[in-house]
Amino acid sequence: MDAAQLSLNQITTRGWSLPEAVDGCVQAGIGWIGLWRDKVAETGLEESVRLLRDAGVGVSSLCRGGFFPAESADERRRVRADNRRAVDEAAALGTDVLVLVCGGLADGDVTRSREMVAEGIAELAPYAGERSVKLAIEPLHPLFCADRSVIVTLAQALDLAERFPADQVGVVVDTFHVWWDPTVEADIARAGERILSLQVGDWLDPLPDLLLGRGMMGDRVIDFRPLRAAVERAGCTEPVGVKIFNRAIWDRPGEEVVRELRDRFADLIA
């Protein structure tokens, strides 16, 4: 896979605006970008669509929808409306993948919170399907269960996704979140066509920060090639997104970061 099939997830170069990120992709020969809704909002949806079209950069995914568990009816209505807006934005931007970060605990009840996630997806999936957008459930590492996602393994994400048509709901395989799981390769094989995105970033040891401690590929412990090979055997040929939350990386010049991630990808994953 060459850089044209690599995707820059916007969070990796958080300091860049959308125009800067698109230009960075063009200069580096990166053919795809994974967008974040806040960055699209800064530029404006219509201007973002024009900018991407003119640059010839494809949109591999939009992040994020989800955060379904809520403690009040008013909050649940707000979440429902925001998720529908996220679907509409994905469709307008030309991507069929809306990444779901499902949400953490509501009222301290993990079982009920997981039920709320299932209910939220059940309500949203037909709406997304009508707009040719697929909901991509991203399981997060169990460390994030309380505040970000009560869906914490790929197997659990698949159990949920399989309640719905494959053309409406699938999963994200993010190496940072799943590398440790002893059943991950079997779960990837099970996922098959439901894998909508492979995202990569390394696990640092020791972890310097729970949220902002992801590393550039090759900086610590993850063996990427077996995971990517498993995803390819499952039939997924989507662009591979590099997604790194790390303040030290954010503080570096974006052009330098993009060159490094492109070279690391070629050496360690492609």
MARKE-575406 format. One record per residue (C-alpha): x, y, z; residue in three letters. Coordinates in nm, 4 decimals. Example, Ala and Ser with C-alpha at 12.3 -4.5 7.8 and 13.67 -1.06 7.14 Angstrom:
[[1.2300,-0.4500,0.7800],ALA]
[[1.3670,-0.1060,0.7140],SER]
//
This chain:
[[0.0000,0.0000,0.0000],MET]
[[0.1429,0.3373,-0.0971],ASP]
[[0.0725,0.6728,0.0645],ALA]
[[-0.2232,0.7267,-0.1666],ALA]
[[-0.4061,0.4616,0.0380],GLN]
[[-0.2959,0.6106,0.3704],LEU]
[[-0.5339,0.8338,0.5659],SER]
[[-0.4333,1.1178,0.7958],LEU]
[[-0.6704,1.1300,1.0894],ASN]
[[-0.7064,1.4983,1.1725],GLN]
[[-0.6441,1.4488,1.5429],ILE]
[[-0.2831,1.3533,1.4646],THR]
[[-0.2136,1.7085,1.3475],THR]
[[-0.4583,1.8770,1.5810],ARG]
[[-0.3038,2.2213,1.5424],GLY]
[[-0.3796,2.2297,1.1726],TRP]
[[-0.7006,2.3760,1.0359],SER]
[[-0.8837,2.1706,0.7749],LEU]
[[-0.7292,2.3692,0.4857],PRO]
[[-0.3835,2.3134,0.6337],GLU]
[[-0.4481,1.9420,0.6827],ALA]
[[-0.5754,1.8985,0.3278],VAL]
[[-0.2717,2.0815,0.1907],ASP]
[[-0.0471,1.8659,0.4097],GLY]
[[-0.2007,1.5533,0.2600],CYS]
[[-0.1524,1.6827,-0.0937],VAL]
[[0.2098,1.7735,-0.0306],GLN]
[[0.2838,1.4321,0.1226],ALA]
[[0.0956,1.2355,-0.1419],GLY]
[[-0.1567,1.1094,0.1148],ILE]
[[-0.4835,1.0367,-0.0610],GLY]
[[-0.7274,1.0314,0.2305],TRP]
[[-0.8195,1.2175,0.5458],ILE]
[[-1.0240,1.1189,0.8496],GLY]
[[-1.2215,1.4276,0.9471],LEU]
[[-1.3329,1.5538,1.2873],TRP]
[[-1.6573,1.7424,1.3163],ARG]
[[-1.5143,2.0359,1.5119],ASP]
[[-1.2560,2.1016,1.2416],LYS]
[[-1.5236,2.0834,0.9716],VAL]
[[-1.7359,2.3281,1.1719],ALA]
[[-1.4450,2.5737,1.1940],GLU]
[[-1.4155,2.5819,0.8155],THR]
[[-1.7862,2.5408,0.7429],GLY]
[[-1.9492,2.2377,0.5879],LEU]
[[-1.9956,2.3753,0.2365],GLU]
[[-1.6445,2.5196,0.2224],GLU]
[[-1.5027,2.1911,0.3535],SER]
[[-1.6782,1.9972,0.0778],VAL]
[[-1.5428,2.2368,-0.1866],ARG]
[[-1.1907,2.2284,-0.0439],LEU]
[[-1.1731,1.8493,-0.0384],LEU]
[[-1.3217,1.8161,-0.3856],ARG]
[[-1.0811,2.0664,-0.5380],ASP]
[[-0.7797,1.9016,-0.3720],ALA]
[[-0.8825,1.5503,-0.4733],GLY]
[[-0.8467,1.4212,-0.1163],VAL]
[[-1.0968,1.1520,-0.0178],GLY]
[[-1.2723,1.1384,0.3189],VAL]
[[-1.2172,0.7988,0.4821],SER]
[[-1.4367,0.8696,0.7860],SER]
[[-1.5983,1.1346,1.0016],LEU]
[[-1.5496,1.1382,1.3780],CYS]
[[-1.7606,1.1326,1.5728],ARG]
[[-2.1119,1.0309,1.6625],GLY]
[[-2.2246,0.8336,1.9639],GLY]
[[-2.2153,0.9231,2.3355],PHE]
[[-2.5586,0.7665,2.3651],PHE]
[[-2.5912,0.7086,2.7435],PRO]
[[-2.7594,1.0083,2.9062],ALA]
[[-2.9190,1.0657,3.2441],GLU]
[[-3.2189,1.2759,3.1370],SER]
[[-3.4786,1.2736,2.8620],ALA]
[[-3.3683,1.6216,2.7513],ASP]
[[-3.0096,1.5047,2.7156],GLU]
[[-3.1165,1.1972,2.5217],ARG]
[[-3.3100,1.4186,2.2797],ARG]
[[-3.0046,1.6400,2.2356],ARG]
[[-2.7852,1.3363,2.1671],VAL]
[[-3.0352,1.2003,1.9162],ARG]
[[-3.0442,1.5288,1.7242],ALA]
[[-2.6665,1.5652,1.7265],ASP]
[[-2.6164,1.2137,1.5914],ASN]
[[-2.8561,1.2815,1.3066],ARG]
[[-2.6589,1.5955,1.2245],ARG]
[[-2.3405,1.3880,1.2251],ALA]
[[-2.4929,1.1465,0.9726],VAL]
[[-2.6006,1.4371,0.7502],ASP]
[[-2.2490,1.5864,0.7694],GLU]
[[-2.0886,1.2550,0.6749],ALA]
[[-2.3158,1.2232,0.3732],ALA]
[[-2.2428,1.5786,0.2622],ALA]
[[-1.8667,1.5242,0.2961],LEU]
[[-1.8798,1.2155,0.0789],GLY]
[[-1.7864,0.9509,0.3335],THR]
[[-1.9942,0.6452,0.4154],ASP]
[[-1.8281,0.5918,0.7563],VAL]
[[-1.9389,0.7724,1.0730],LEU]
[[-1.7253,0.6626,1.3677],VAL]
[[-1.9163,0.6057,1.6916],LEU]
[[-1.7537,0.6620,2.0292],VAL]
[[-2.0412,0.5057,2.2146],CYS]
[[-2.0265,0.6890,2.5475],GLY]
[[-1.9493,0.6133,2.9111],GLY]
[[-2.1564,0.5564,3.2213],LEU]
[[-2.4929,0.7172,3.2864],ALA]
[[-2.6133,0.7090,3.6475],ASP]
[[-2.3203,0.4784,3.7287],GLY]
[[-2.5048,0.1835,3.5710],ASP]
[[-2.2889,0.0018,3.3153],VAL]
[[-2.5612,-0.2457,3.2129],THR]
[[-2.8204,0.0252,3.1510],ARG]
[[-2.5594,0.2395,2.9746],SER]
[[-2.4896,-0.0435,2.7316],ARG]
[[-2.8613,-0.0794,2.6713],GLU]
[[-2.8757,0.2928,2.5895],MET]
[[-2.5980,0.2456,2.3351],VAL]
[[-2.7927,-0.0340,2.1669],ALA]
[[-3.1112,0.1741,2.1708],GLU]
[[-2.9317,0.4749,2.0251],GLY]
[[-2.7816,0.2744,1.7411],ILE]
[[-3.1162,0.1060,1.6713],ALA]
[[-3.2779,0.4475,1.6316],GLU]
[[-2.9947,0.5953,1.4240],LEU]
[[-2.9069,0.3047,1.1919],ALA]
[[-3.2093,0.3265,0.9587],PRO]
[[-3.1660,0.7035,0.9303],TYR]
[[-2.7991,0.6524,0.8395],ALA]
[[-2.8809,0.3737,0.5970],GLY]
[[-3.1234,0.5953,0.4078],GLU]
[[-2.8328,0.8357,0.3525],ARG]
[[-2.5802,0.5631,0.2570],SER]
[[-2.3813,0.6171,0.5760],VAL]
[[-2.2576,0.3278,0.7886],LYS]
[[-2.2212,0.3524,1.1656],LEU]
[[-1.8759,0.2308,1.2719],ALA]
[[-1.8690,0.1191,1.6362],ILE]
[[-1.5240,0.1803,1.7810],GLU]
[[-1.4493,-0.0300,2.0893],PRO]
[[-1.2176,0.1557,2.3262],LEU]
[[-0.9666,0.0120,2.5705],HIS]
[[-1.1326,-0.0775,2.9042],PRO]
[[-0.9472,0.2126,3.0688],LEU]
[[-1.1996,0.4406,2.8943],PHE]
[[-1.5126,0.2565,3.0051],CYS]
[[-1.6285,0.5079,3.2651],ALA]
[[-1.6134,0.8260,3.0599],ASP]
[[-1.5894,0.7420,2.6891],ARG]
[[-1.7147,0.3984,2.5916],SER]
[[-1.8875,0.1127,2.7664],VAL]
[[-1.8085,-0.0899,2.4517],ILE]
[[-1.4565,-0.2120,2.5287],VAL]
[[-1.3717,-0.5138,2.3108],THR]
[[-1.4031,-0.5931,1.9447],LEU]
[[-1.6128,-0.8998,2.0293],ALA]
[[-1.8560,-0.6831,2.2248],GLN]
[[-1.8740,-0.4325,1.9390],ALA]
[[-1.9487,-0.7156,1.6963],LEU]
[[-2.2191,-0.8606,1.9195],ASP]
[[-2.3851,-0.5202,1.8973],LEU]
[[-2.3204,-0.4571,1.5276],ALA]
[[-2.4581,-0.7967,1.4266],GLU]
[[-2.8044,-0.6940,1.5467],ARG]
[[-2.8239,-0.4680,1.2418],PHE]
[[-2.7758,-0.5011,0.8652],PRO]
[[-2.4114,-0.5004,0.7574],ALA]
[[-2.4792,-0.2082,0.5236],ASP]
[[-2.5832,0.0017,0.8233],GLN]
[[-2.3549,-0.0902,1.1156],VAL]
[[-1.9952,-0.2118,1.1333],GLY]
[[-1.6852,-0.1730,1.3503],VAL]
[[-1.3544,0.0106,1.3728],VAL]
[[-1.0335,-0.1778,1.4491],VAL]
[[-0.8029,0.0659,1.6302],ASP]
[[-0.4694,-0.0889,1.7231],THR]
[[-0.4291,0.1276,2.0346],PHE]
[[-0.7511,-0.0116,2.1765],HIS]
[[-0.7401,-0.3785,2.0712],VAL]
[[-0.3739,-0.4872,2.0498],TRP]
[[-0.3798,-0.6453,2.3981],TRP]
[[-0.6879,-0.8632,2.3424],ASP]
[[-0.5978,-1.2349,2.3099],PRO]
[[-0.8974,-1.2996,2.0832],THR]
[[-0.8516,-0.9990,1.8558],VAL]
[[-0.7377,-1.1880,1.5439],GLU]
[[-1.0274,-1.4323,1.5728],ALA]
[[-1.2640,-1.1392,1.6236],ASP]
[[-1.1243,-0.9634,1.3159],ILE]
[[-1.1876,-1.2780,1.1108],ALA]
[[-1.5408,-1.2921,1.2473],ARG]
[[-1.5997,-0.9261,1.1628],ALA]
[[-1.5319,-0.9711,0.7913],GLY]
[[-1.7226,-0.7148,0.5861],GLU]
[[-1.8249,-0.5254,0.8976],ARG]
[[-1.4732,-0.3808,0.9362],ILE]
[[-1.5166,-0.0247,0.8139],LEU]
[[-1.1847,0.1226,0.9244],SER]
[[-0.8379,0.0235,1.0469],LEU]
[[-0.6744,0.2914,1.2595],GLN]
[[-0.3170,0.2756,1.3874],VAL]
[[-0.1202,0.4310,1.6704],GLY]
[[0.1209,0.2815,1.9217],ASP]
[[0.0831,0.1996,2.2914],TRP]
[[0.3561,0.3661,2.4959],LEU]
[[0.5041,0.1891,2.7988],ASP]
[[0.4756,0.3449,3.0464],PRO]
[[0.1602,0.5234,2.9310],LEU]
[[0.2363,0.8934,2.9909],PRO]
[[-0.1259,1.0080,2.9791],ASP]
[[-0.4507,0.8136,2.9599],LEU]
[[-0.5987,1.0183,2.6757],LEU]
[[-0.2993,1.1936,2.5215],LEU]
[[-0.0447,0.9141,2.5499],GLY]
[[-0.0580,0.7438,2.2113],ARG]
[[0.2666,0.7017,2.0232],GLY]
[[0.3887,0.7134,1.6674],MET]
[[0.4053,0.3666,1.5169],MET]
[[0.7269,0.1962,1.6236],GLY]
[[0.7719,0.3972,1.9432],ASP]
[[0.6834,0.1080,2.1754],ARG]
[[0.5001,-0.2214,2.1888],VAL]
[[0.2411,-0.2912,1.9163],ILE]
[[0.3213,-0.5354,1.6360],ASP]
[[0.1184,-0.3823,1.3552],PHE]
[[0.1727,-0.6167,1.0645],ARG]
[[-0.0195,-0.9171,1.2053],PRO]
[[-0.3166,-0.6952,1.2846],LEU]
[[-0.3169,-0.5358,0.9409],ARG]
[[-0.2765,-0.8763,0.7755],ALA]
[[-0.5739,-1.0077,0.9733],ALA]
[[-0.7835,-0.7095,0.8644],VAL]
[[-0.6885,-0.7662,0.5002],GLU]
[[-0.7702,-1.1386,0.5238],ARG]
[[-1.1112,-1.0380,0.6563],ALA]
[[-1.1660,-0.8497,0.3315],GLY]
[[-1.1167,-0.4881,0.4383],CYS]
[[-0.9287,-0.2788,0.1826],THR]
[[-1.0159,0.0635,0.3215],GLU]
[[-0.7424,0.3285,0.3695],PRO]
[[-0.5437,0.2881,0.6907],VAL]
[[-0.5840,0.5862,0.9222],GLY]
[[-0.3062,0.7109,1.1500],VAL]
[[-0.4738,0.8432,1.4654],LYS]
[[-0.2516,0.9714,1.7459],ILE]
[[-0.3568,1.1698,2.0523],PHE]
[[-0.0284,1.3083,2.1883],ASN]
[[0.0453,1.6638,2.2997],ARG]
[[0.4164,1.6338,2.2240],ALA]
[[0.3329,1.5338,1.8664],ILE]
[[0.0760,1.8135,1.8410],TRP]
[[0.3460,2.0629,1.9398],ASP]
[[0.5696,1.9603,1.6479],ARG]
[[0.5413,2.1127,1.2993],PRO]
[[0.2632,1.9339,1.1139],GLY]
[[0.4721,1.8815,0.8004],GLU]
[[0.7357,1.6984,1.0053],GLU]
[[0.4755,1.4768,1.1710],VAL]
[[0.3154,1.3853,0.8385],VAL]
[[0.6497,1.2935,0.6832],ARG]
[[0.7363,1.0774,0.9828],GLU]
[[0.4039,0.8933,0.9948],LEU]
[[0.4221,0.8288,0.6197],ARG]
[[0.7732,0.6837,0.6558],ASP]
[[0.6850,0.4814,0.9675],ARG]
[[0.3818,0.3412,0.7907],PHE]
[[0.5975,0.2285,0.4980],ALA]
[[0.8528,0.0671,0.7315],ASP]
[[0.6231,-0.0974,0.9871],LEU]
[[0.2820,-0.1578,0.8327],ILE]
[[0.2712,-0.1386,0.4509],ALA]
//
